[in-house]
Amino acid sequence: MSIIVFHLHNAEPEGLAPVWQPHSQAYSDQEMGQALADCQTLRTNPRNMHVCISSELRAMVGSMGVSAVENGRTPDGEIYEWSKAGRAGAARRR
């Protein structure tokens, strides 16, 4: 369970003051497509509000504590070529 869809649902009939009840649904890493589809469906229902998704896909999260690049390589040996200078323009001098 690394994907969760949360939403609030109005349990009262239309015309009465809303009573928001929290709901959640858990999904496995492989069910991201289904989780996104369910979010879309929940958002189209006017009785739902605050529909959101939270995930920490195991295949998309780096190893704990790995934040260094030495000699152009990550700790696991992969080549790292990204640079802020090449994407953000020249740095401003103060």
FIVO-514507 format. One line per 4 residues: number of its first residue (from 1); their letters; for each residue x, y, z of C-alpha. Coordinates in steps of 0.25 Angstrom, whole numbers. Example, Ala and Ser with C-alpha at 12.3 -4.5 7.8 and 13.67 -1.06 7.14 Angstrom:
2
1 = as = 49,-18,31 | 55,-4,29
***
This chain:
94
1 = msii = 0,0,0 | 8,12,-5 | -4,20,-12 | -15,26,-4
5 = vfhl = -27,34,-10 | -34,43,1 | -47,50,0 | -58,56,8
9 = hnae = -73,52,5 | -85,59,8 | -94,49,15 | -106,58,16
13 = pegl = -117,60,5 | -117,72,-3 | -123,84,3 | -118,81,17
17 = apvw = -105,85,24 | -94,77,19 | -88,66,28 | -74,63,22
21 = qphs = -69,49,25 | -55,45,22 | -52,33,13 | -39,27,7
25 = qays = -35,16,-2 | -22,9,-2 | -15,4,-15 | -2,-4,-18
29 = dqem = 9,2,-26 | 4,-5,-39 | -10,2,-38 | -6,16,-40
33 = gqal = -15,17,-53 | -27,12,-45 | -24,22,-34 | -24,33,-44
37 = adcq = -36,29,-51 | -43,28,-37 | -39,42,-33 | -45,47,-47
41 = tlrt = -58,40,-44 | -59,45,-29 | -56,59,-34 | -68,59,-43
45 = nprn = -78,56,-32 | -82,69,-26 | -84,62,-12 | -69,60,-11
49 = mhvc = -59,70,-8 | -44,71,-5 | -41,59,-14 | -26,57,-13
53 = isse = -15,46,-15 | -3,43,-7 | 8,33,-12 | 22,28,-9
57 = lram = 24,18,-20 | 36,9,-16 | 42,9,-30 | 42,25,-30
61 = vgsm = 48,28,-17 | 63,28,-15 | 71,21,-5 | 71,27,9
65 = gvsa = 82,37,11 | 87,37,-3 | 89,51,-7 | 103,52,-12
69 = veng = 109,53,-26 | 124,50,-26 | 132,51,-39 | 120,52,-47
73 = rtpd = 114,39,-42 | 103,35,-31 | 107,26,-20 | 101,14,-28
77 = geiy = 111,18,-40 | 100,24,-49 | 105,36,-57 | 99,49,-52
81 = ewsk = 99,61,-63 | 88,70,-58 | 93,85,-55 | 84,97,-50
85 = agra = 93,106,-58 | 89,99,-71 | 74,101,-68 | 72,113,-60
89 = gaar = 81,123,-67 | 93,131,-62 | 93,134,-47 | 91,148,-42
93 = rr = 102,155,-35 | 99,164,-24
***
